[in-house]
């Protein structure tokens, strides 16, 4: 019997439970819904606790484990389902529109609520995690698109070496636009990807011109896998990034920085050890201000440039046609080794099959490069980004730098002179201030990769920078005729007058032009540069008739003998350069140029006539250069020459180079304090009334602290030039900047060194002074039998030039050895009686002389012979 009951129970018990559950669902629906809401409420509280812990640990550089992330996702899904159940329950029982019996509806909702409650209970049971968060593990490396790189292997190796140096934290890769900085960075990034490293992460970010901290933080956070929270402040986000990165070995690649980046502001720890920040920029100053180890990416050498160009243009065609090859080489040269230009021009020529097309491309690239396919959008617009960052003064300096020959060094002083004349540097108190400012501005352009260095005193401009400037002047190519620059183009004739129409800037420097158009119509012309055309001797009548706006006129290094009277109609002219011309007289109309700021007449020894009133009429003059030029100044109220009062009336004059021919005007200059302070180059020619010149003295030193060059020449009366021995022990401070001393054709003069010092002199030239037997005489001579005296007579002298000295027998006299601590160059020519060099030059690199003179030298000291003999170079 018991067994029968057991069997019946086992059969009917599940059936009973089933019907009990069904009727329970139907009768107790509200209780199931309430129970579900209670369970989900507890689950929400647990979910919030877990999320707070995850957020807190994220600020410490941690992230949620996969288990926690899945749990949170499931909770989120369940919460949505519960919301739907409750919402539908309320809606259905308020108005069961579908006609479904309420008993069935109650059953359905109870069943869904019960199942959801079970899931909530299950999730709650899984919420006691072994570990909520773990260390953040971002994607370590991302491959970057890498363009073809040619000639960069050495730079890449340099970058590898710098990254291996634990003492280097920030590396600054700088260079002009289009030179391949980004390509180098991407190649480095991909090399790390392939090789695998000890790094945790490499982050590569391209920085926009208008730097945005938030965008940079977001980009770094995305690479690290951090969630972005709009509610956090910039400082809070920086702290999160800082804590994460501080626990990593990272390399951060910042491409195309335009301004220094404060790493701490973004949240980047100061890189140390294996962590690095590598940046690229066009502006060297960005590297300096971020304490970066600098690496300059220069343009390609010829072999690499030619190889890259051939790859893009098609090597087979270039190799097959010699004429095309000739034009191809010219195109490649005009790209100046800039990879971006080589690629662009090469691609533009890839479809050209005839020599005529290639020849036309050379002409286009030379004159209107923006018309060549791809140049405007791919090259010029990119270079323009650098131009747009410049202020107006820097743009003026860049403009005048661009008006000279391609890649040939330009003297910085020439550019500064032009910009002073243009007014880019104005209201300076002294020439030193003006030139210091000019040198600084040129340095800014060089640091911005707009100019290239070429020694201490010269700069060069890349041909594509010049092309970009011309494109900008021509309103981005819209007005081609505004720019007529054919510097160093080998022109035998000036362009026809028609080509001058509409031009604002014309430069034909360093050509072979011998004549100019008679009446060019150039009403918009602002700048005209004709320097270096030695065959140009005349300016035709009517030439200046239609140039009413002309501000800058450079006729230097031509053979022009006179200016036409119509020069006086150029009422806007601010700069006139007649340096090293054959000018013999100035027209009286020149005095009408009331806006003239700079008048350069140095190196014009044939200038003999300046009408009275011309100089005093130039009331705006800041710069007047007349070194080795007109010198017949009249100190008295009567006599020949220009009254010195005309100079004294130039109240705005700040820079003066002058030639004087008598002692009276020299004394007058020394008493005119403002003029004396403005004097930089002085030529005392003829020396009338002078038998002794003492350096310094009341007439040569007082108020002349800016004097840099003194030339004394053409005198048969001057007997002594005394160096030192002034009335006060510190009198040399009166001439602290005298660097150049030239003594020329002084038939009787001798140099007497009293104080045995000449502390500031850098260059000493002694030429054709037939009476000099001993270069330097001392008041106390060395007696017989005494040890040779070693004298440092010229402690900072760099170059010593001796020529045409037929009686010169020694440098310092018997028993003296002259020491030249800084001397680099000694040149000796036509000094037949100088048989011994009793001197020591620790820094000397060259001795230029005739082979005959060198062979005839007598050596009293073998040590001096061994030191000097390897330095001899025969004069040509």
HELIX and SHEET records of a PDB file:
HELIX    1   1 UNK A    2  UNK A   27  1                                  26    
HELIX    2   2 UNK A   29  UNK A   58  1                                  30    
HELIX    3   3 UNK A   66  UNK A   94  1                                  29    
HELIX    4   4 UNK A  102  UNK A  125  1                                  24    
HELIX    5   5 UNK A  153  UNK A  164  1                                  12    
HELIX    6   6 UNK A  181  UNK A  195  1                                  15    
HELIX    7   7 UNK A  213  UNK A  224  1                                  12    
HELIX    8   8 UNK A  234  UNK A  246  1                                  13    
HELIX    9   9 UNK A  263  UNK A  266  1                                   4    
HELIX   10  10 UNK A  284  UNK A  289  1                                   6    
HELIX   11  11 UNK A  302  UNK A  313  1                                  12    
HELIX   12  12 UNK A  315  UNK A  320  1                                   6    
HELIX   13  13 UNK A  322  UNK A  334  1                                  13    
HELIX   14  14 UNK A  339  UNK A  349  1                                  11    
HELIX   15  15 UNK A  355  UNK A  367  1                                  13    
HELIX   16  16 UNK A  369  UNK A  371  5                                   3    
HELIX   17  17 UNK A  375  UNK A  375  1                                   1    
HELIX   18  18 UNK A  376  UNK A  380  3                                   5    
HELIX   19  19 UNK A  381  UNK A  388  1                                   8    
HELIX   20  20 UNK A  392  UNK A  401  1                                  10    
HELIX   21  21 UNK A  412  UNK A  422  1                                  11    
HELIX   22  22 UNK A  431  UNK A  447  1                                  17    
HELIX   23  23 UNK A  463  UNK A  473  1                                  11    
HELIX   24  24 UNK A  480  UNK A  482  5                                   3    
HELIX   25  25 UNK A  497  UNK A  500  5                                   4    
HELIX   26  26 UNK A  565  UNK A  569  5                                   5    
HELIX   27  27 UNK A  588  UNK A  592  5                                   5    
HELIX   28  28 UNK A  644  UNK A  648  1                                   5    
HELIX   29  29 UNK A  663  UNK A  671  1                                   9    
HELIX   30  30 UNK A  673  UNK A  678  1                                   6    
HELIX   31  31 UNK A  731  UNK A  735  5                                   5    
HELIX   32  32 UNK A  851  UNK A  855  1                                   5    
HELIX   33  33 UNK A  862  UNK A  868  1                                   7    
HELIX   34  34 UNK A  869  UNK A  871  5                                   3    
SHEET    1   A 2 UNK A  62  UNK A  64  0                                        
SHEET    2   A 2 UNK A 133  UNK A 135 -1                                        
SHEET    1   B 5 UNK A 201  UNK A 206  0                                        
SHEET    2   B 5 UNK A 250  UNK A 257  1                                        
SHEET    3   B 5 UNK A 276  UNK A 281  1                                        
SHEET    4   B 5 UNK A 170  UNK A 174  1                                        
SHEET    5   B 5 UNK A 293  UNK A 296  1                                        
SHEET    1   C 3 UNK A 410  UNK A 411  0                                        
SHEET    2   C 3 UNK A 458  UNK A 460 -1                                        
SHEET    3   C 3 UNK A 452  UNK A 453 -1                                        
SHEET    1   D16 UNK A 483  UNK A 485  0                                        
SHEET    2   D16 UNK A 505  UNK A 507  1                                        
SHEET    3   D16 UNK A 527  UNK A 529  1                                        
SHEET    4   D16 UNK A 552  UNK A 554  1                                        
SHEET    5   D16 UNK A 575  UNK A 577  1                                        
SHEET    6   D16 UNK A 598  UNK A 600  1                                        
SHEET    7   D16 UNK A 623  UNK A 625  1                                        
SHEET    8   D16 UNK A 655  UNK A 662  1                                        
SHEET    9   D16 UNK A 679  UNK A 688  1                                        
SHEET   10   D16 UNK A 709  UNK A 715  1                                        
SHEET   11   D16 UNK A 740  UNK A 746  1                                        
SHEET   12   D16 UNK A 763  UNK A 767  1                                        
SHEET   13   D16 UNK A 799  UNK A 803  1                                        
SHEET   14   D16 UNK A 825  UNK A 829  1                                        
SHEET   15   D16 UNK A 846  UNK A 849  1                                        
SHEET   16   D16 UNK A 872  UNK A 874  1                                        
SHEET    1   E 2 UNK A 585  UNK A 586  0                                        
SHEET    2   E 2 UNK A 609  UNK A 610  1                                        
SHEET    1   F 2 UNK A 633  UNK A 634  0                                        
SHEET    2   F 2 UNK A 642  UNK A 643  1                                        
SHEET    1   G 4 UNK A 692  UNK A 695  0                                        
SHEET    2   G 4 UNK A 720  UNK A 723  1                                        
SHEET    3   G 4 UNK A 750  UNK A 753  1                                        
SHEET    4   G 4 UNK A 777  UNK A 778  1                                        
SHEET    1   H 3 UNK A 789  UNK A 791  0                                        
SHEET    2   H 3 UNK A 816  UNK A 819  1                                        
SHEET    3   H 3 UNK A 839  UNK A 840  1                                        
END                                                                             
